[in-house]
Amino acid sequence: MIRAIIIDDERNSRDIISLMLGKYCPEIEAVGTAANCREGIEQIRRHKPQLVFLDLEMPDGTGFDVLAGAYDASFEAIFVTAFEKRFLHTIRLSEVELILKPIDKESLLQAVGTVMKRIGQQQQHERYEVLLSNFGKPESDVRQLVLPSSEGPEAVISIDDIYYLEGYTEKTVFYLPDGKVMASRRPFRYYTELFANMRFYQTTNHQMVQVPHIQRIDQEQNKLHLKGDIVLDVTDRRKRELVNIWKQG
């Protein structure tokens, strides 16, 4: 049996999660609830749960404050919120689970299934360190990124180290310093949206480069020369816009 804590400032939300767990997730037992961050931290320390359902915004702080105050790499978290936009980018970078209110059966089962798999495989909890490290920083700042893999454990990379990324049918491949290559099971479109307001530029339908890593743009040959002796193609239309962005630094 998996022990769970439900932390939400709305009693109705706590009751709904508890009832849905009892109905759809019999392997999970809600051993405690809390209405704010302070109570939530106390409940976590008292019950030592394996799973925490965590409201993002509460009267005395955020779910991130609860993690920072109680996290000891021993539990998984599922964030629950009605307003995802404020923290969505930070959460997506870390691959932490998120459910939107009003909660539906499918969203609950998907999130619970993901964290149950992590608990069963005793996966590392680096994603929460990434989450707290990225929290509160503007999107333009250097951050860390969790790469979910369908072939092995998750990996953590520095966004600043990404030379470029390339999309394939069932994965996205990241090209890093010293010829290192890593893959994510997320589709390319997921990362084009994730990096939209950062220092990246989409050069083709399946390729995106990090602009600071461009060393030279060959406008006659439509070629980009990146660090690490990497040469990529760029369409003529996108090349003109990229030149202006690159020159602006």
Secondary structure as GFF3:
##gff-version 3
##sequence-region A 1 249
A	DSSP	beta_strand	2	7	.	.	.	ID=ss1
A	DSSP	alpha_helix	11	24	.	.	.	ID=ss2
A	DSSP	beta_strand	28	34	.	.	.	ID=ss3
A	DSSP	alpha_helix	37	47	.	.	.	ID=ss4
A	DSSP	beta_strand	51	55	.	.	.	ID=ss5
A	DSSP	beta_strand	57	58	.	.	.	ID=ss6
A	DSSP	beta_strand	61	62	.	.	.	ID=ss7
A	DSSP	alpha_helix	63	70	.	.	.	ID=ss8
A	DSSP	beta_strand	76	81	.	.	.	ID=ss9
A	DSSP	alpha_helix	85	94	.	.	.	ID=ss10
A	DSSP	beta_strand	97	100	.	.	.	ID=ss11
A	DSSP	alpha_helix	105	121	.	.	.	ID=ss12
A	DSSP	alpha_helix	126	134	.	.	.	ID=ss13
A	DSSP	beta_strand	144	147	.	.	.	ID=ss14
A	DSSP	beta_strand	155	158	.	.	.	ID=ss15
A	DSSP	three_ten_helix	159	161	.	.	.	ID=ss16
A	DSSP	beta_strand	164	167	.	.	.	ID=ss17
A	DSSP	beta_strand	172	175	.	.	.	ID=ss18
A	DSSP	three_ten_helix	177	179	.	.	.	ID=ss19
A	DSSP	beta_strand	181	184	.	.	.	ID=ss20
A	DSSP	alpha_helix	188	194	.	.	.	ID=ss21
A	DSSP	beta_strand	200	204	.	.	.	ID=ss22
A	DSSP	beta_strand	207	210	.	.	.	ID=ss23
A	DSSP	three_ten_helix	211	213	.	.	.	ID=ss24
A	DSSP	beta_strand	214	218	.	.	.	ID=ss25
A	DSSP	beta_strand	223	226	.	.	.	ID=ss26
A	DSSP	beta_strand	230	233	.	.	.	ID=ss27
A	DSSP	alpha_helix	236	247	.	.	.	ID=ss28
###
